[in-house]
Amino acid sequence: MTPEGVPLVLTLAGPIPRAVAYLIDFCIRLVVYLVAALFLGPLGGVGMGLLLILFFLLEWGYPILFEVLRHGQTPGKKALHLTVVKEDATPVDLNASLIRNLLRTADLFPTFYLAGLITMLIDRRFRRLGDLAAGTLVVHVTPPPDSTPHNGDTPLAPDWAVTISDRQLLLNFLERSPQLSSGRRAELAQLAFPELPPDAAAQRLRHVALYMQGAAQGSVQGPAEGKAP
């Protein structure tokens, strides 16, 4: 439930898909490390030092980098359609990602992530110790649909002079729309079109966002013209 009273529907990810995602990421990190070892190994002590630095970056920097810069998704999570979000369903930030990943050390005890597994099985939201400390969840996400207009999704030029900030907000809305509940989409849309009913406002905002996406990709010619807001 958002502070505005709009219900959020999140599909929580259990231990099995999370384990598969971790295995994919582990294999990626292992391949990178082995390839680097082939080149750095012959360098002796210098090479070993560089390999230790690389190991540290792969072990700790890899998940944090992807979670912060790639919408909460490492390659493994992306392959399983999982993402890390904060408990209020907002995107994970650097502070939360640092906490949840640094506490993987505690989840490892006594071996093979046993503490983390037990915690996930006990917690009704499948949170491991790092998630509990960071206030994060791992959830399933619906793969984004084809953004090509279809089934009446006709791009509609905005009727106001669009600013750069407006354009970014519209594109963000279109990208995140599949992850939002219908109530949340309608609530956001009515901020732009308060004169319309909720469903009509949501549809209108989507059509305008599709227009801006087409303009960004060069498939719509000419600037948006109209009245200023």
C-alpha positions, 0 to 999 in steps of 0.5 A, a space after each residue: 500500500 502506497 502512502 496515497 492508499 493505492 494498493 501495490 501488487 508484488 509477486 515475491 520471488 522464492 528461494 528456487 528462482 533466486 538460487 538459479 539467478 545466483 548460479 547464473 551470476 556466479 557462472 558469469 563471474 567465474 568465467 570472467 575470473 578464469 579468463 583474466 587468470 589466463 592473462 594475469 597468471 604469468 605475471 607472477 606476483 603482480 598478476 596475483 595482486 590484480 587477480 585478488 583485486 578482480 576477485 573482490 570487485 566481482 564478489 562485491 562490486 558486481 551485484 551492487 553495480 548491476 542493482 543500482 544501474 540496471 533497475 535492480 537486476 543482475 544478469 542472472 535476475 534479468 534472465 529469471 525476470 526478477 528484480 530487487 526493489 525497496 519494500 515500498 516498491 520504489 527502485 533500490 538505491 545505493 545504500 540499500 544495495 550496499 547493505 543487502 550485499 555486504 550482509 551476504 557474509 552473514 547469510 553464508 553462515 555456517 555454509 552454503 547460504 544456510 542462514 539465508 535459506 532458513 531466514 527466507 523459509 521463515 519470513 513470509 516475504 522470502 527475505 534473507 538477512 540482507 533484505 531484512 536489514 536493507 528493507 528490500 524485496 526480490 520480486 518477479 517482474 512481467 517482461 515489458 510488452 512490445 512497445 510498438 503501438 497496437 490494439 488501439 495504442 495510437 500515439 497522441 501528441 501532447 497538447 502542451 509545450 513539452 519540457 525535457 523534464 516532461 519528456 523524461 517523466 513520460 518515458 519513465 511512465 511508459 517503461 514502468 507502467 507494466 510494473 504498476 497496478 492499474 490504480 497506481 497508473 490511474 492515479 499518476 495519469 490524473 495528475 496530468 489529466 485531472 479533468 478525465 476519469 481515471 481509466 481515460 486519464 491512464 489511456 490518454 497518458 499512455 498514448 502521449 507517452 507512446 508519442 514521446 517514445 516515437 519522437 525519441 526514436 525518430 519515428 515521429 516527425 516534428 516537435 509537439 505543439 500545443 498549449 502551455 500547461 
